[in-house]
Amino acid sequence: MKRALIVVDVQNDFCPGGALAVPRGDETVPIFNRLMPSYDFVVVTQDWHPPDHISFAASHPGRKPFETILINGRPQTLWPVHCVRDTSGAGLHPALRRDAIGRYEKKGIEPETESYSAFSGSLAAQLRSEGFRALDIGGLATDYCVRATVLDACAAGFTTRVLVYACRGIEAAPGDIARALEEMRAGGAVLVHA
Ligand SMILES: [Zn+2]
């Protein structure tokens, strides 16, 4: 069975030293560099926000990063400004290999829309049309964009594995990573630990 790999948001701002660093996020880079050549297709996602993106605390006067507010009735975690399009922070980690990447999937590109998931655009349709039914997913961060991408992949009917060893999480509240993994498992994904 043809299997595609989705590498979620291994970007400078999500790695140590970045604007929204995921603890030990850079540890995923050598793992993906080793994994990529063994897949039939590799998709790399990038958070790619306009400077006034709705998810930035700075876009909401009086609000601070990591607060949660309601936007159109839905909870939205507010973040430090991160992954602004065409900045170095939005770039992929410099050590991530590029030669095996088949598609770059940019998300969060509209000012008023949060998109944690890689499947907010045409990705599912492309993968299906090319005969992919099985996906492996890892990256940053376990409890946000990986979680959303995995749940959407399952809902779209893909046989989905989470490469837990190739994920790192934010853990804004204790237990967030474990809860996210359990949600993904309950959603139909297989968790792969090694
Ligand atoms: Zn973002």
Residues whose N, C-alpha, C, O or C-beta is under 5 A from the ligand:
A	BS01	ZN	D47 G108
